[in-house]
Amino acid sequence: MIRLIFLCVFILGGSSIWSQKDVFLNISPVFNTDPLEMNVTLIHNNGDSYALDHFDYYVSDVTITHDGGQESIALESVYLIEPENHTLYLGNFDLESIEQIEFTVGVPARLNTQDGSEAMDISSYPETHPLSFQIPSMYWGWSFGYMPMIIGGSGSSGFFELHSVGQGLQKKVDLPVIQTEVNGNQINLELNCHVDRWVNGIQLSSVSMMHGAFPDNVLAMNNVNTENVFTVSPSASML
């Protein structure tokens, strides 16, 4: 009888036995498994060599699945990821065990262009907002919208930019995760972003200026899924 009462309390109480946790998502950029560095020569597996001076992308609509299939949505709709700025505060949630994370690479259609149901003119955003003006620019007018990813630098043929922009280039990522318990009030989710995989099949050093949805831009965005650009970091659960 006592065991039955305890079971009923457990079921009815549900999330009351959990505690509030701050959840952070860290997406560390790597190139050939080493931490990505700007302005140093990188050797791709195809023999291409170049130095990057920028690599930026958007992550949006982050959802975490936890405690047997419950879903919680991140505090912010859109985050901007930069080489030195890749830790995202997802929010404070009542949970114990995170099982999965889902997000979109790029800005969702509802925010992306003038036709979007929640779109605003870029000049209406506060300067600190990820959808405000950026350097380098992540935006190319209302007709094109926000670029999911931009990458550029210098190679054997001089300066290059691969700036992907166009409707439908956003990509969904869905990963099982291993949570890292920093302390009783904080959980980190540690992922790697494999930049070399993201540009696989593209001779970056010779693309010159490629802004739009040309074949190389489309290939880069398709690589997000086909090349497993995002993976769980080996450091997960080790902190």
C-alpha positions as CSV (number, residue, x, y, z in Angstrom):
1,M,0.0,0.0,0.0
2,I,2.8,2.5,0.9
3,R,4.6,1.7,-2.3
4,L,1.3,2.3,-4.3
5,I,0.8,5.7,-2.5
6,F,4.3,6.7,-3.3
7,L,3.9,5.8,-7.0
8,C,0.6,7.8,-7.2
9,V,2.3,10.9,-5.6
10,F,5.2,10.5,-8.1
11,I,2.9,10.3,-11.1
12,L,0.6,13.2,-9.9
13,G,3.5,15.3,-8.7
14,G,5.3,15.0,-12.0
15,S,7.6,17.9,-12.6
16,S,7.3,19.1,-9.0
17,I,10.2,16.8,-8.1
18,W,12.4,18.5,-10.7
19,S,14.3,21.7,-10.2
20,Q,14.9,24.8,-12.2
21,K,18.0,24.6,-14.4
22,D,19.7,27.2,-16.5
23,V,20.5,25.5,-19.9
24,F,23.3,26.6,-22.2
25,L,24.0,25.4,-25.7
26,N,27.7,25.6,-26.7
27,I,28.4,25.0,-30.4
28,S,32.2,25.0,-30.7
29,P,33.6,25.5,-34.2
30,V,36.2,22.9,-35.3
31,F,38.2,22.3,-38.5
32,N,39.5,18.8,-39.0
33,T,38.7,18.2,-35.3
34,D,40.9,21.1,-34.1
35,P,39.4,24.3,-32.8
36,L,38.7,26.7,-35.6
37,E,41.1,29.7,-35.8
38,M,40.7,32.8,-37.8
39,N,43.5,34.2,-40.0
40,V,45.6,31.0,-39.9
41,T,46.2,28.7,-42.9
42,L,43.7,25.8,-42.9
43,I,44.2,22.7,-45.1
44,H,41.0,21.0,-46.2
45,N,40.9,17.3,-46.9
46,N,40.7,18.1,-50.7
47,G,44.1,19.8,-50.5
48,D,42.6,23.3,-50.7
49,S,44.2,25.8,-48.4
50,Y,42.9,29.2,-47.2
51,A,42.6,31.4,-44.2
52,L,39.2,32.5,-42.9
53,D,38.5,36.0,-41.6
54,H,34.8,35.4,-40.9
55,F,32.3,32.5,-40.4
56,D,28.9,33.3,-39.0
57,Y,25.5,31.7,-39.1
58,Y,22.0,31.8,-37.5
59,V,20.4,29.3,-35.2
60,S,16.7,29.6,-34.6
61,D,13.7,27.8,-33.1
62,V,15.7,25.8,-30.6
63,T,13.6,23.1,-28.9
64,I,14.9,20.7,-26.2
65,T,13.2,17.4,-25.5
66,H,13.5,16.2,-21.9
67,D,12.1,13.9,-19.2
68,G,10.4,11.4,-21.4
69,G,9.4,13.4,-24.4
70,Q,8.4,16.8,-22.9
71,E,9.4,19.8,-25.0
72,S,10.6,23.3,-24.0
73,I,11.4,26.2,-26.3
74,A,14.4,28.4,-26.0
75,L,14.1,31.9,-24.6
76,E,15.1,33.6,-27.9
77,S,13.7,32.8,-31.4
78,V,17.0,33.6,-33.2
79,Y,20.7,33.4,-32.2
80,L,23.7,34.6,-34.1
81,I,26.8,32.3,-33.9
82,E,30.3,33.8,-34.5
83,P,33.7,32.2,-34.1
84,E,34.2,33.7,-30.7
85,N,30.6,33.9,-29.7
86,H,29.0,30.4,-29.8
87,T,27.5,29.9,-26.3
88,L,23.7,30.4,-26.2
89,Y,21.6,30.8,-23.1
90,L,18.5,28.8,-23.9
91,G,16.6,29.7,-20.7
92,N,15.6,28.5,-17.2
93,F,13.6,25.3,-17.3
94,D,12.0,22.9,-14.8
95,L,13.6,19.6,-15.9
96,E,16.1,16.9,-15.0
97,S,17.2,15.0,-18.1
98,I,17.6,16.4,-21.6
99,E,17.4,13.8,-24.4
100,Q,17.4,15.7,-27.6
101,I,17.8,19.1,-29.2
102,E,16.3,20.5,-32.4
103,F,17.1,23.7,-34.2
104,T,17.0,25.4,-37.6
105,V,20.1,26.7,-39.2
106,G,19.1,30.1,-40.6
107,V,16.3,32.5,-39.9
108,P,12.8,31.0,-40.1
109,A,10.5,32.2,-42.9
110,R,8.1,34.1,-40.6
111,L,11.0,36.4,-39.7
112,N,13.1,36.2,-42.8
113,T,11.6,38.5,-45.5
114,Q,9.0,41.2,-45.7
115,D,6.3,38.6,-46.4
116,G,7.1,36.9,-43.1
117,S,4.2,37.0,-40.6
118,E,6.5,38.4,-37.8
119,A,9.0,40.3,-40.0
120,M,10.2,43.7,-39.1
121,D,12.4,46.2,-41.0
122,I,16.0,45.5,-40.0
123,S,16.4,49.1,-38.8
124,S,13.6,48.5,-36.3
125,Y,15.7,46.0,-34.3
126,P,17.9,47.2,-31.3
127,E,21.6,47.2,-32.2
128,T,22.3,44.2,-30.0
129,H,19.6,42.1,-31.6
130,P,20.9,39.2,-33.8
131,L,18.6,40.4,-36.7
132,S,20.0,44.0,-36.6
133,F,22.8,45.1,-38.8
134,Q,26.0,43.0,-38.5
135,I,29.6,43.3,-39.7
136,P,30.0,41.4,-42.0
137,S,26.4,41.8,-43.1
138,M,24.0,38.9,-42.6
139,Y,21.3,40.6,-44.6
140,W,20.6,41.3,-48.2
141,G,17.5,43.3,-48.6
142,W,13.8,42.4,-48.2
143,S,13.8,40.3,-51.4
144,F,16.5,38.0,-50.3
145,G,16.3,38.2,-46.5
146,Y,18.8,37.0,-43.9
147,M,21.8,34.8,-44.9
148,P,21.8,31.4,-43.0
149,M,25.6,31.3,-43.2
150,I,28.5,33.3,-44.4
151,I,32.1,32.3,-44.7
152,G,35.0,34.2,-46.2
153,G,38.7,34.8,-46.2
154,S,41.7,34.5,-48.6
155,G,43.1,31.7,-50.6
156,S,45.3,31.0,-53.6
157,S,43.1,33.1,-55.9
158,G,42.7,36.0,-53.5
159,F,39.8,37.1,-51.3
160,F,36.7,34.9,-51.4
161,E,33.2,35.0,-49.9
162,L,30.6,32.3,-49.9
163,H,27.4,34.0,-48.6
164,S,24.4,31.8,-48.9
165,V,21.1,33.6,-49.1
166,G,17.7,32.6,-50.6
167,Q,14.3,31.1,-49.7
168,G,14.4,27.5,-48.6
169,L,18.1,27.3,-47.6
170,Q,17.3,26.9,-43.9
171,K,18.0,23.4,-42.6
172,K,16.7,21.5,-39.6
173,V,19.0,19.7,-37.2
174,D,17.8,17.1,-34.8
175,L,20.3,15.5,-32.4
176,P,20.3,13.2,-29.3
177,V,22.4,14.9,-26.7
178,I,24.5,14.1,-23.6
179,Q,24.0,16.7,-21.0
180,T,26.8,18.1,-18.9
181,E,25.9,18.8,-15.3
182,V,27.9,21.9,-14.4
183,N,26.2,22.2,-11.0
184,G,22.8,21.6,-9.4
185,N,21.4,24.6,-11.2
186,Q,23.1,24.5,-14.7
187,I,23.2,22.1,-17.6
188,N,25.4,22.6,-20.6
189,L,24.8,21.0,-24.0
190,E,28.1,20.6,-25.8
191,L,28.1,20.4,-29.6
192,N,30.7,20.7,-32.3
193,C,30.2,22.5,-35.6
194,H,32.5,20.9,-38.2
195,V,33.4,23.8,-40.5
196,D,35.4,21.6,-42.9
197,R,32.3,19.4,-43.4
198,W,30.1,22.4,-44.0
199,V,32.2,23.4,-47.1
200,N,32.9,19.9,-48.2
201,G,32.9,19.6,-52.0
202,I,33.5,23.3,-52.5
203,Q,36.9,24.8,-53.7
204,L,36.6,27.7,-51.3
205,S,39.9,29.3,-52.3
206,S,38.6,29.9,-55.8
207,V,34.9,30.8,-55.4
208,S,35.6,34.5,-55.5
209,M,32.4,36.4,-54.5
210,M,29.4,34.0,-54.5
211,H,26.4,35.7,-52.9
212,G,23.0,34.0,-53.4
213,A,21.7,30.5,-54.0
214,F,24.2,29.3,-56.6
215,P,25.1,25.6,-56.7
216,D,27.9,26.0,-54.2
217,N,25.7,28.0,-51.8
218,V,23.0,25.3,-52.1
219,L,25.6,22.5,-51.6
220,A,27.0,24.2,-48.5
221,M,23.5,24.4,-46.9
222,N,22.7,20.8,-47.9
223,N,26.0,19.7,-46.3
224,V,24.5,20.7,-42.9
225,N,22.5,17.4,-43.0
226,T,24.4,15.2,-45.5
227,E,27.8,15.8,-43.9
228,N,26.7,15.7,-40.3
229,V,28.0,19.2,-39.7
230,F,26.7,19.3,-36.1
231,T,27.7,16.5,-33.7
232,V,27.8,15.9,-29.9
233,S,31.2,17.1,-28.6
234,P,33.5,14.5,-27.1
235,S,33.7,16.8,-24.1
236,A,30.0,16.4,-23.3
237,S,29.4,15.1,-19.7
238,M,33.2,15.5,-18.9
239,L,33.0,18.9,-17.3
